[in-house]
Amino acid sequence: QVQLVESGGGLVQPGGSLRLSCAASGTMFRIYAMGWYRQAPGKQRELVAAISPGGSRNYADSVKGRFIISRDNDKNMVYLQMNSLKPEDTAVYYCNANYGAEYWGQGTLVTVSS
C-alpha cells in the first residue's frame, strides 16, 4: 500500500510557474514508476508526465518544453516543475504510483488565470 500526498497547487497568472510536490509513503518508492496526471472540468484524466524508476521521462506533447518531472528516491518525493503556464493547464493534478498495482493521491488544483 502506498499513500500519496500532493501539494503546491494554486492560482497563477498565465506565463507563471508552479512546482507540484508528491510525498509517498513506504519503503518501495524507488521501484515505482511515478507520474503526474491531470483532469480538467468535463474532460478525461490524462497523463502529463511520467518518470521510471531509472529516471527515464516522458511527457504529453502539450507540456513538452514547459514541464519537468523529477524524483528524489531518498526523500520519497516526485516533483512537477511547471513553467510558462497557460489557461488550458488549469486542472486538478494527481500523483500516480505504478508497480503492478496503481495508487493515486487526492489531487491538487492548479488554476491559471489572469
C-alpha positions as CSV (number, residue, x, y, z in Angstrom):
1,Q,0.0,0.0,0.0
2,V,1.3,3.4,-1.0
3,Q,-0.1,6.7,0.2
4,L,0.5,9.8,-2.0
5,V,0.0,13.4,-0.9
6,E,0.2,16.2,-3.4
7,S,0.9,19.9,-2.6
8,G,1.9,23.1,-4.4
9,G,-1.2,23.8,-6.4
10,G,-2.8,27.3,-6.5
11,L,-3.7,30.2,-8.6
12,V,-1.1,31.6,-11.1
13,Q,-1.2,34.0,-13.9
14,P,-0.6,32.9,-17.5
15,G,3.2,32.7,-18.1
16,G,3.9,31.9,-14.5
17,S,5.4,28.9,-12.8
18,L,4.4,26.4,-10.1
19,R,6.1,23.4,-8.6
20,L,4.0,20.5,-7.5
21,S,5.3,18.0,-5.0
22,C,4.1,14.5,-4.2
23,A,5.2,12.7,-1.0
24,A,4.9,9.0,-1.0
25,S,4.8,6.6,2.0
26,G,6.5,3.3,2.2
27,T,9.9,1.8,1.6
28,M,9.5,0.7,-2.0
29,F,9.3,4.1,-3.6
30,R,12.4,3.7,-5.8
31,I,10.9,0.8,-7.7
32,Y,7.7,2.6,-8.6
33,A,7.0,4.3,-11.9
34,M,5.7,7.7,-10.9
35,G,3.5,10.0,-12.9
36,W,1.5,13.2,-12.9
37,Y,-1.9,13.2,-14.4
38,R,-4.5,16.0,-14.7
39,Q,-8.2,16.3,-15.1
40,A,-9.8,19.4,-16.3
41,P,-13.6,20.1,-15.8
42,G,-15.6,18.0,-18.3
43,K,-12.6,16.2,-19.6
44,Q,-11.0,12.8,-19.0
45,R,-7.9,12.4,-16.8
46,E,-4.8,12.5,-18.9
47,L,-1.1,11.7,-18.4
48,V,1.0,14.8,-18.1
49,A,4.5,13.4,-17.3
50,A,6.0,10.2,-16.1
51,I,9.3,9.1,-14.7
52,S,10.6,5.5,-14.5
53,P,12.5,4.0,-11.6
54,G,15.6,4.5,-13.6
55,G,14.8,8.2,-14.3
56,S,13.6,8.0,-17.9
57,R,11.0,10.7,-18.5
58,N,8.1,11.1,-20.9
59,Y,5.7,14.0,-21.4
60,A,2.5,14.8,-23.0
61,D,3.0,16.8,-26.2
62,S,1.1,19.7,-24.7
63,V,3.6,20.2,-21.9
64,K,6.9,19.3,-23.6
65,G,9.5,22.0,-23.1
66,R,7.5,23.6,-20.3
67,F,7.1,21.0,-17.6
68,I,9.8,18.9,-15.9
69,I,9.2,15.8,-13.8
70,S,11.8,14.7,-11.3
71,R,12.1,12.3,-8.4
72,D,14.2,12.1,-5.2
73,N,14.3,8.4,-4.2
74,D,16.0,9.3,-0.9
75,K,13.1,11.5,0.2
76,N,10.3,9.5,-1.5
77,M,9.3,12.6,-3.4
78,V,8.3,13.3,-7.0
79,Y,8.0,16.8,-8.4
80,L,6.5,18.6,-11.4
81,Q,8.0,21.9,-12.3
82,M,5.5,23.8,-14.5
83,N,6.7,26.8,-16.4
84,S,5.1,29.1,-19.0
85,L,1.7,28.1,-17.7
86,K,-1.3,28.5,-19.9
87,P,-5.0,28.8,-19.0
88,E,-5.5,25.3,-20.6
89,D,-3.2,23.9,-18.0
90,T,-6.0,24.5,-15.4
91,A,-6.9,21.2,-13.9
92,V,-6.7,19.0,-10.8
93,Y,-3.3,17.4,-10.9
94,Y,-2.9,13.9,-9.5
95,C,0.2,12.0,-8.5
96,N,0.3,8.3,-9.5
97,A,2.5,5.4,-8.4
98,N,2.5,2.2,-10.5
99,Y,4.1,-1.2,-9.9
100,G,1.5,-3.6,-11.0
101,A,-1.0,-2.0,-8.7
102,E,-1.8,1.7,-9.1
103,Y,-2.1,4.3,-6.4
104,W,-3.4,7.8,-6.6
105,G,-3.2,10.9,-4.5
106,Q,-6.1,13.1,-3.7
107,G,-5.2,15.8,-6.2
108,T,-4.2,19.4,-6.1
109,L,-5.9,22.2,-8.0
110,V,-4.0,24.4,-10.4
111,T,-5.7,27.4,-11.8
112,V,-4.1,29.5,-14.5
113,S,-5.9,32.8,-14.9
114,S,-5.4,36.5,-15.0
